[in-house]
Amino acid sequence: MLAERQEQSTNDAFVSADYTLVAPKVSGFIDEVLVDDNQRVKAGQLLARIDDRDYRAALDGARAEVASAQAQRANAQATLERQQALIDQAGATLQADRAEVLFAQRERERYERLVGRGAGTVQNSQQAQSRYDSARAKQQENRAGLVATQKQTDILAAQLAAAEAALQSARANQERAELDLSHTQLRAPVDGMVGRRAVRVGAYVKPGDVLLAVVPLDSAYVVANFQETQLHHMRPGQPVRIAVDSFPDAVLHGHVQSLAPATGVTFAAVAPDNATGNFTKVVQRIPVKIALDAGQPLLGHLRVGMSVDARVDTAAKVEGLVCDDDACQAQAPLASAK
């Protein structure tokens, strides 16, 4: 029992890594493939290129639409500014009309007084009245023109707003075209090694098609499936010795990083149904993630899926663990529950 408490081991363990499946965001024919199978790549490195001629043409069209929209907006802005000048001009004309009407009114009144005193002719009085009426009519006409010009300003402002919206839409189309063009270049998302390469020159691809995988071997870790009865004293941070089947004379070192929140069968595509039929109790296994310590020469030779043996020193004191043994036992899985 003492040995069991001090070390827990399992050979149900393997090397794993969070690899990335590379898929295009746009469709087209593969124009160039720049990596081979099992080649190491750096993040951002160009992996393959989709024929981009259609996307360049689309970008040129989008840029032309932006230029046209900019010209329309500039024209609408200039028209609106010119309309404001016309309003100012109409206002000045109306001000002059007021002065002209006032002068004609005073002249008419003067001739009427002269006629009343017998010092003026009726003809002169009638001519003064005619000039007054003409001035009033001209004033009314120019006032109506000012109102119409002011109303036209609202229409031109709406046209300017529409031109602004059209320009924003054209710019959005240009940005989308630029993104589509950039997506014709497939780049490595992380440092790693190319695997599962299915991309070939001349092949037609569409969004979502898996072309290859990039496996970050430098970030590899071990997943060890321990029986639930082995986890009573297992804690994150405890040291682990790892023997790799491919390298029987070497030992890797790591530490427990985390324990899975559920057993392996919990997330299985077809989970067992224990509510029907006869029940036979089977000890469950819980995945434990083991981080590999840096600076070990063997790390560069690991490959995802390799089988390993993992031995956890459950008697080791973990720095930062604040619970005593009884409290830790209370938090540990109830392996002895029946």
C-alpha positions as a Markdown table, in Angstrom:
| # | Residue | x | y | z |
|---|---|---|---|---|
| 1 | Met | 0.0 | 0.0 | 0.0 |
| 2 | Leu | 2.9 | 2.4 | 0.7 |
| 3 | Ala | 4.4 | 1.9 | -2.7 |
| 4 | Glu | 1.0 | 2.4 | -4.2 |
| 5 | Arg | 0.6 | 5.7 | -2.4 |
| 6 | Gln | 4.1 | 6.9 | -3.4 |
| 7 | Glu | 4.0 | 6.1 | -7.1 |
| 8 | Gln | 1.2 | 5.5 | -9.7 |
| 9 | Ser | 1.9 | 4.3 | -13.2 |
| 10 | Thr | 0.1 | 3.4 | -16.4 |
| 11 | Asn | 1.1 | 2.3 | -19.8 |
| 12 | Asp | -2.2 | 3.6 | -21.2 |
| 13 | Ala | -0.5 | 6.9 | -22.2 |
| 14 | Phe | 0.6 | 8.6 | -25.4 |
| 15 | Val | 2.2 | 11.7 | -26.8 |
| 16 | Ser | -0.2 | 14.4 | -27.9 |
| 17 | Ala | -0.2 | 18.0 | -29.2 |
| 18 | Asp | -2.7 | 20.6 | -30.1 |
| 19 | Tyr | -2.2 | 20.5 | -33.8 |
| 20 | Thr | -4.0 | 22.8 | -36.3 |
| 21 | Leu | -5.8 | 21.7 | -39.4 |
| 22 | Val | -5.2 | 24.3 | -42.2 |
| 23 | Ala | -8.1 | 25.0 | -44.5 |
| 24 | Pro | -8.7 | 27.8 | -47.0 |
| 25 | Lys | -11.2 | 30.6 | -46.5 |
| 26 | Val | -11.7 | 31.1 | -50.3 |
| 27 | Ser | -12.2 | 28.7 | -53.2 |
| 28 | Gly | -10.0 | 28.3 | -56.2 |
| 29 | Phe | -7.3 | 26.2 | -57.8 |
| 30 | Ile | -4.0 | 25.5 | -56.0 |
| 31 | Asp | -1.4 | 27.4 | -57.9 |
| 32 | Glu | 1.7 | 26.5 | -55.8 |
| 33 | Val | 2.6 | 24.3 | -52.9 |
| 34 | Leu | 5.7 | 25.4 | -51.0 |
| 35 | Val | 6.1 | 22.7 | -48.3 |
| 36 | Asp | 6.7 | 19.0 | -48.3 |
| 37 | Asp | 5.5 | 16.2 | -46.1 |
| 38 | Asn | 7.0 | 16.3 | -42.6 |
| 39 | Gln | 8.7 | 19.6 | -43.1 |
| 40 | Arg | 9.2 | 21.9 | -40.2 |
| 41 | Val | 7.7 | 25.4 | -40.6 |
| 42 | Lys | 7.6 | 28.7 | -38.8 |
| 43 | Ala | 4.4 | 30.6 | -37.8 |
| 44 | Gly | 3.5 | 32.8 | -40.8 |
| 45 | Gln | 5.4 | 30.8 | -43.3 |
| 46 | Leu | 3.7 | 30.5 | -46.7 |
| 47 | Leu | 2.5 | 26.9 | -47.2 |
| 48 | Ala | 0.5 | 27.1 | -50.4 |
| 49 | Arg | -1.1 | 29.6 | -52.8 |
| 50 | Ile | -4.4 | 29.7 | -54.5 |
| 51 | Asp | -4.6 | 31.2 | -58.0 |
| 52 | Asp | -5.4 | 34.8 | -57.2 |
| 53 | Arg | -6.1 | 36.3 | -60.6 |
| 54 | Asp | -9.9 | 36.4 | -60.1 |
| 55 | Tyr | -9.4 | 37.9 | -56.6 |
| 56 | Arg | -7.0 | 40.6 | -58.0 |
| 57 | Ala | -9.6 | 41.5 | -60.6 |
| 58 | Ala | -12.3 | 41.7 | -58.0 |
| 59 | Leu | -10.0 | 44.0 | -55.9 |
| 60 | Asp | -9.4 | 46.2 | -58.9 |
| 61 | Gly | -13.1 | 46.5 | -59.5 |
| 62 | Ala | -13.7 | 47.3 | -55.8 |
| 63 | Arg | -11.1 | 50.0 | -55.9 |
| 64 | Ala | -12.7 | 51.5 | -59.0 |
| 65 | Glu | -16.0 | 51.5 | -57.1 |
| 66 | Val | -14.4 | 53.3 | -54.3 |
| 67 | Ala | -13.0 | 55.9 | -56.6 |
| 68 | Ser | -16.4 | 56.4 | -58.3 |
| 69 | Ala | -18.1 | 56.7 | -54.9 |
| 70 | Gln | -15.5 | 59.3 | -53.8 |
| 71 | Ala | -16.1 | 61.3 | -56.9 |
| 72 | Gln | -19.9 | 61.2 | -56.3 |
| 73 | Arg | -19.5 | 62.3 | -52.7 |
| 74 | Ala | -17.2 | 65.1 | -53.8 |
| 75 | Asn | -19.7 | 66.2 | -56.4 |
| 76 | Ala | -22.5 | 66.1 | -53.8 |
| 77 | Gln | -20.4 | 68.0 | -51.3 |
| 78 | Ala | -19.6 | 70.7 | -53.9 |
| 79 | Thr | -23.2 | 71.0 | -55.0 |
| 80 | Leu | -24.3 | 71.4 | -51.5 |
| 81 | Glu | -21.7 | 74.1 | -50.9 |
| 82 | Arg | -22.7 | 75.9 | -54.1 |
| 83 | Gln | -26.3 | 75.7 | -53.0 |
| 84 | Gln | -25.4 | 77.5 | -49.8 |
| 85 | Ala | -23.8 | 80.2 | -51.9 |
| 86 | Leu | -27.0 | 80.5 | -53.9 |
| 87 | Ile | -29.0 | 80.9 | -50.7 |
| 88 | Asp | -26.7 | 83.7 | -49.6 |
| 89 | Gln | -27.0 | 85.3 | -53.0 |
| 90 | Ala | -30.8 | 85.0 | -52.9 |
| 91 | Gly | -30.9 | 86.5 | -49.4 |
| 92 | Ala | -28.8 | 89.5 | -50.6 |
| 93 | Thr | -31.2 | 89.9 | -53.6 |
| 94 | Leu | -34.2 | 89.8 | -51.3 |
| 95 | Gln | -32.6 | 92.5 | -49.1 |
| 96 | Ala | -32.1 | 94.7 | -52.2 |
| 97 | Asp | -35.7 | 94.0 | -53.2 |
| 98 | Arg | -36.8 | 95.3 | -49.8 |
| 99 | Ala | -34.9 | 98.5 | -50.3 |
| 100 | Glu | -36.3 | 98.9 | -53.8 |
| 101 | Val | -39.9 | 98.3 | -52.6 |
| 102 | Leu | -39.4 | 100.8 | -49.9 |
| 103 | Phe | -38.1 | 103.4 | -52.3 |
| 104 | Ala | -41.0 | 102.8 | -54.8 |
| 105 | Gln | -43.5 | 103.0 | -52.0 |
| 106 | Arg | -42.2 | 106.4 | -50.8 |
| 107 | Glu | -42.1 | 107.7 | -54.4 |
| 108 | Arg | -45.7 | 106.6 | -55.0 |
| 109 | Glu | -46.8 | 108.3 | -51.8 |
| 110 | Arg | -45.0 | 111.5 | -52.8 |
| 111 | Tyr | -46.7 | 111.6 | -56.2 |
| 112 | Glu | -50.0 | 110.9 | -54.6 |
| 113 | Arg | -49.5 | 113.9 | -52.3 |
| 114 | Leu | -48.5 | 116.1 | -55.3 |
| 115 | Val | -51.6 | 115.0 | -57.2 |
| 116 | Gly | -53.7 | 115.8 | -54.1 |
| 117 | Arg | -52.3 | 119.4 | -54.0 |
| 118 | Gly | -52.6 | 119.8 | -57.8 |
| 119 | Ala | -48.8 | 120.0 | -58.2 |
| 120 | Gly | -48.3 | 116.7 | -60.0 |
| 121 | Thr | -49.8 | 114.8 | -62.9 |
| 122 | Val | -51.9 | 111.7 | -62.6 |
| 123 | Gln | -49.7 | 110.0 | -65.2 |
| 124 | Asn | -46.6 | 110.4 | -62.9 |
| 125 | Ser | -48.6 | 109.1 | -60.0 |
| 126 | Gln | -49.7 | 106.1 | -62.1 |
| 127 | Gln | -46.1 | 105.4 | -63.2 |
| 128 | Ala | -45.0 | 105.5 | -59.5 |
| 129 | Gln | -47.7 | 103.0 | -58.6 |
| 130 | Ser | -46.6 | 100.8 | -61.5 |
| 131 | Arg | -43.0 | 100.9 | -60.3 |
| 132 | Tyr | -44.1 | 100.0 | -56.8 |
| 133 | Asp | -46.2 | 97.1 | -58.0 |
| 134 | Ser | -43.3 | 95.8 | -60.1 |
| 135 | Ala | -41.0 | 96.0 | -57.1 |
| 136 | Arg | -43.4 | 94.1 | -54.9 |
| 137 | Ala | -43.9 | 91.4 | -57.6 |
| 138 | Lys | -40.1 | 91.1 | -58.0 |
| 139 | Gln | -39.8 | 90.8 | -54.2 |
| 140 | Gln | -42.4 | 88.0 | -54.0 |
| 141 | Glu | -40.7 | 86.2 | -56.8 |
| 142 | Asn | -37.3 | 86.3 | -55.2 |
| 143 | Arg | -38.7 | 85.3 | -51.8 |
| 144 | Ala | -40.3 | 82.2 | -53.4 |
| 145 | Gly | -37.0 | 81.5 | -55.1 |
| 146 | Leu | -35.2 | 81.7 | -51.7 |
| 147 | Val | -37.7 | 79.2 | -50.2 |
| 148 | Ala | -37.2 | 76.8 | -53.1 |
| 149 | Thr | -33.4 | 77.1 | -52.8 |
| 150 | Gln | -33.5 | 76.4 | -49.1 |
| 151 | Lys | -35.7 | 73.3 | -49.7 |
| 152 | Gln | -33.3 | 72.1 | -52.4 |
| 153 | Thr | -30.6 | 72.2 | -49.7 |
| 154 | Asp | -32.4 | 69.4 | -47.8 |
| 155 | Ile | -32.5 | 67.3 | -50.9 |
| 156 | Leu | -28.8 | 67.9 | -51.6 |
| 157 | Ala | -28.0 | 67.1 | -48.0 |
| 158 | Ala | -29.8 | 63.8 | -48.4 |
| 159 | Gln | -27.9 | 63.1 | -51.6 |
| 160 | Leu | -24.7 | 63.8 | -49.8 |
| 161 | Ala | -25.6 | 61.3 | -47.1 |
| 162 | Ala | -26.5 | 58.7 | -49.7 |
| 163 | Ala | -23.1 | 59.3 | -51.4 |
| 164 | Glu | -21.4 | 58.9 | -48.0 |
| 165 | Ala | -23.2 | 55.6 | -47.4 |
| 166 | Ala | -22.3 | 54.4 | -51.0 |
| 167 | Leu | -18.7 | 55.3 | -50.3 |
| 168 | Gln | -18.7 | 53.3 | -47.0 |
| 169 | Ser | -20.2 | 50.4 | -48.8 |
| 170 | Ala | -17.6 | 50.6 | -51.6 |
| 171 | Arg | -14.8 | 50.7 | -49.0 |
| 172 | Ala | -16.3 | 47.7 | -47.2 |
| 173 | Asn | -16.3 | 45.8 | -50.5 |
| 174 | Gln | -12.7 | 46.8 | -51.1 |
| 175 | Glu | -11.7 | 45.6 | -47.7 |
| 176 | Arg | -13.5 | 42.3 | -48.3 |
| 177 | Ala | -11.8 | 41.9 | -51.7 |
| 178 | Glu | -8.4 | 42.6 | -50.0 |
| 179 | Leu | -9.1 | 40.0 | -47.4 |
| 180 | Asp | -10.2 | 37.5 | -50.0 |
| 181 | Leu | -6.9 | 38.2 | -51.9 |
| 182 | Ser | -4.9 | 37.7 | -48.8 |
| 183 | His | -6.7 | 34.5 | -48.0 |
| 184 | Thr | -5.3 | 33.0 | -51.3 |
| 185 | Gln | -2.1 | 32.7 | -49.3 |
| 186 | Leu | -2.2 | 29.8 | -46.8 |
| 187 | Arg | 0.3 | 30.4 | -44.0 |
| 188 | Ala | 1.3 | 28.3 | -41.0 |
| 189 | Pro | -0.6 | 29.3 | -37.9 |
| 190 | Val | 2.1 | 28.1 | -35.5 |
| 191 | Asp | 5.6 | 26.7 | -35.4 |
| 192 | Gly | 5.5 | 23.0 | -36.1 |
| 193 | Met | 5.8 | 20.1 | -38.6 |
| 194 | Val | 3.6 | 19.6 | -41.6 |
| 195 | Gly | 1.5 | 16.4 | -41.6 |
| 196 | Arg | -1.5 | 15.0 | -43.3 |
| 197 | Arg | -0.6 | 17.0 | -46.4 |
| 198 | Ala | -3.4 | 16.5 | -49.0 |
| 199 | Val | -2.9 | 19.7 | -51.0 |
| 200 | Arg | -1.7 | 19.3 | -54.6 |
| 201 | Val | -1.0 | 21.8 | -57.4 |
| 202 | Gly | -4.0 | 22.2 | -59.7 |
| 203 | Ala | -6.5 | 20.8 | -57.2 |
| 204 | Tyr | -9.7 | 22.8 | -56.7 |
| 205 | Val | -10.3 | 23.7 | -53.0 |
| 206 | Lys | -13.2 | 25.3 | -51.3 |
| 207 | Pro | -13.6 | 26.9 | -47.8 |
| 208 | Gly | -13.3 | 24.4 | -45.0 |
| 209 | Asp | -11.4 | 21.7 | -47.0 |
| 210 | Val | -8.6 | 20.4 | -44.8 |
| 211 | Leu | -5.4 | 20.7 | -46.8 |
| 212 | Leu | -2.8 | 19.8 | -44.2 |
| 213 | Ala | -2.0 | 19.8 | -40.5 |
| 214 | Val | 0.7 | 21.8 | -38.6 |
| 215 | Val | 1.7 | 19.9 | -35.5 |
| 216 | Pro | 3.5 | 22.0 | -32.8 |
| 217 | Leu | 5.9 | 19.3 | -31.6 |
| 218 | Asp | 7.8 | 21.7 | -29.4 |
| 219 | Ser | 4.5 | 22.0 | -27.4 |
| 220 | Ala | 3.9 | 18.3 | -27.1 |
| 221 | Tyr | 2.6 | 16.8 | -23.9 |
| 222 | Val | 1.5 | 13.4 | -22.6 |
| 223 | Val | -2.0 | 12.2 | -21.9 |
| 224 | Ala | -2.0 | 9.3 | -19.5 |
| 225 | Asn | -5.2 | 7.5 | -18.7 |
| 226 | Phe | -5.1 | 6.5 | -15.0 |
| 227 | Gln | -7.6 | 4.3 | -13.3 |
| 228 | Glu | -9.9 | 6.2 | -11.0 |
| 229 | Thr | -8.5 | 4.3 | -8.0 |
| 230 | Gln | -5.0 | 5.7 | -8.7 |
| 231 | Leu | -6.0 | 9.4 | -8.4 |
| 232 | His | -6.5 | 9.5 | -4.6 |
| 233 | His | -3.2 | 11.4 | -4.0 |
| 234 | Met | -2.5 | 12.7 | -7.5 |
| 235 | Arg | -2.1 | 16.5 | -7.7 |
| 236 | Pro | -1.1 | 19.0 | -10.4 |
| 237 | Gly | 2.6 | 19.8 | -10.1 |
| 238 | Gln | 3.8 | 16.3 | -9.0 |
| 239 | Pro | 6.8 | 15.0 | -11.0 |
| 240 | Val | 6.4 | 12.4 | -13.6 |
| 241 | Arg | 9.0 | 10.0 | -15.2 |
| 242 | Ile | 8.1 | 9.0 | -18.7 |
| 243 | Ala | 9.5 | 6.1 | -20.7 |
| 244 | Val | 8.9 | 6.2 | -24.5 |
| 245 | Asp | 8.5 | 2.9 | -26.2 |
| 246 | Ser | 10.5 | 4.2 | -29.2 |
| 247 | Phe | 13.4 | 5.1 | -27.0 |
| 248 | Pro | 13.6 | 2.4 | -24.4 |
| 249 | Asp | 16.9 | 3.5 | -22.9 |
| 250 | Ala | 15.8 | 7.1 | -22.3 |
| 251 | Val | 13.7 | 8.7 | -19.6 |
| 252 | Leu | 11.8 | 12.0 | -20.0 |
| 253 | His | 10.7 | 14.2 | -17.1 |
| 254 | Gly | 7.5 | 16.1 | -16.7 |
| 255 | His | 4.9 | 17.1 | -14.2 |
| 256 | Val | 1.2 | 16.7 | -13.8 |
| 257 | Gln | -0.5 | 19.7 | -15.4 |
| 258 | Ser | -4.2 | 18.9 | -14.9 |
| 259 | Leu | -6.7 | 16.1 | -14.4 |
| 260 | Ala | -9.6 | 15.8 | -16.8 |
| 261 | Pro | -13.1 | 16.8 | -15.6 |
| 262 | Ala | -14.6 | 13.5 | -16.6 |
| 263 | Thr | -13.7 | 9.9 | -17.6 |
| 264 | Gly | -12.8 | 9.0 | -21.1 |
| 265 | Val | -16.1 | 7.4 | -21.9 |
| 266 | Thr | -18.1 | 10.4 | -20.8 |
| 267 | Phe | -17.2 | 12.3 | -24.0 |
| 268 | Ala | -17.4 | 9.2 | -26.2 |
| 269 | Ala | -19.6 | 9.4 | -29.3 |
| 270 | Val | -21.6 | 6.5 | -28.0 |
| 271 | Ala | -21.7 | 6.6 | -24.2 |
| 272 | Pro | -22.6 | 3.3 | -22.4 |
| 273 | Asp | -26.1 | 3.1 | -20.9 |
| 274 | Asn | -25.9 | 1.5 | -17.5 |
| 275 | Ala | -29.5 | 2.0 | -16.7 |
| 276 | Thr | -30.7 | -1.1 | -18.7 |
| 277 | Gly | -29.7 | -4.7 | -18.5 |
| 278 | Asn | -27.2 | -6.3 | -16.2 |
| 279 | Phe | -24.5 | -4.1 | -14.7 |
| 280 | Thr | -20.9 | -5.1 | -14.3 |
| 281 | Lys | -18.7 | -2.6 | -12.6 |
| 282 | Val | -15.6 | -1.6 | -14.5 |
| 283 | Val | -12.9 | 0.6 | -13.2 |
| 284 | Gln | -13.0 | 3.9 | -15.1 |
| 285 | Arg | -10.0 | 5.7 | -16.5 |
| 286 | Ile | -9.5 | 9.5 | -16.3 |
| 287 | Pro | -7.1 | 11.3 | -18.6 |
| 288 | Val | -4.3 | 13.2 | -16.9 |
| 289 | Lys | -2.4 | 15.8 | -18.9 |
| 290 | Ile | 1.4 | 15.7 | -18.2 |
| 291 | Ala | 3.6 | 18.7 | -19.3 |
| 292 | Leu | 7.1 | 17.8 | -20.4 |
| 293 | Asp | 9.9 | 19.7 | -18.8 |
| 294 | Ala | 11.9 | 22.0 | -21.2 |
| 295 | Gly | 15.5 | 21.5 | -22.2 |
| 296 | Gln | 15.4 | 17.7 | -22.8 |
| 297 | Pro | 17.2 | 16.6 | -26.0 |
| 298 | Leu | 14.7 | 13.8 | -26.6 |
| 299 | Leu | 11.8 | 16.3 | -27.0 |
| 300 | Gly | 12.7 | 17.0 | -30.6 |
| 301 | His | 12.3 | 13.3 | -31.5 |
| 302 | Leu | 8.8 | 12.9 | -30.1 |
| 303 | Arg | 5.9 | 12.3 | -32.4 |
| 304 | Val | 2.2 | 12.6 | -31.7 |
| 305 | Gly | 0.7 | 9.2 | -30.9 |
| 306 | Met | 3.8 | 7.5 | -29.5 |
| 307 | Ser | 3.1 | 5.1 | -26.7 |
| 308 | Val | 4.7 | 5.9 | -23.3 |
| 309 | Asp | 4.8 | 4.7 | -19.7 |
| 310 | Ala | 4.1 | 7.4 | -17.1 |
| 311 | Arg | 5.0 | 7.1 | -13.4 |
| 312 | Val | 3.7 | 9.9 | -11.1 |
| 313 | Asp | 5.4 | 10.5 | -7.8 |
| 314 | Thr | 2.3 | 11.0 | -5.7 |
| 315 | Ala | 4.3 | 11.4 | -2.5 |
| 316 | Ala | 6.1 | 14.5 | -3.7 |
| 317 | Lys | 5.2 | 17.7 | -2.0 |
| 318 | Val | 3.7 | 20.2 | -4.4 |
| 319 | Glu | 4.7 | 23.8 | -3.9 |
| 320 | Gly | 1.7 | 26.1 | -3.4 |
| 321 | Leu | -0.6 | 23.2 | -2.3 |
| 322 | Val | -2.3 | 24.7 | 0.8 |
| 323 | Cys | -4.5 | 21.8 | 1.9 |
| 324 | Asp | -3.3 | 19.2 | 4.4 |
| 325 | Asp | -3.5 | 15.5 | 3.7 |
| 326 | Asp | -7.0 | 15.1 | 5.1 |
| 327 | Ala | -8.3 | 18.1 | 3.2 |
| 328 | Cys | -6.7 | 16.9 | 0.0 |
| 329 | Gln | -8.3 | 13.5 | 0.5 |
| 330 | Ala | -11.6 | 15.2 | 0.9 |
| 331 | Gln | -11.1 | 17.0 | -2.4 |
| 332 | Ala | -9.8 | 13.9 | -4.2 |
| 333 | Pro | -12.0 | 11.6 | -6.2 |
| 334 | Leu | -13.8 | 9.1 | -3.9 |
| 335 | Ala | -12.1 | 6.1 | -5.3 |
| 336 | Ser | -13.3 | 3.9 | -2.4 |
| 337 | Ala | -17.0 | 4.9 | -2.8 |
| 338 | Lys | -19.3 | 2.0 | -3.3 |
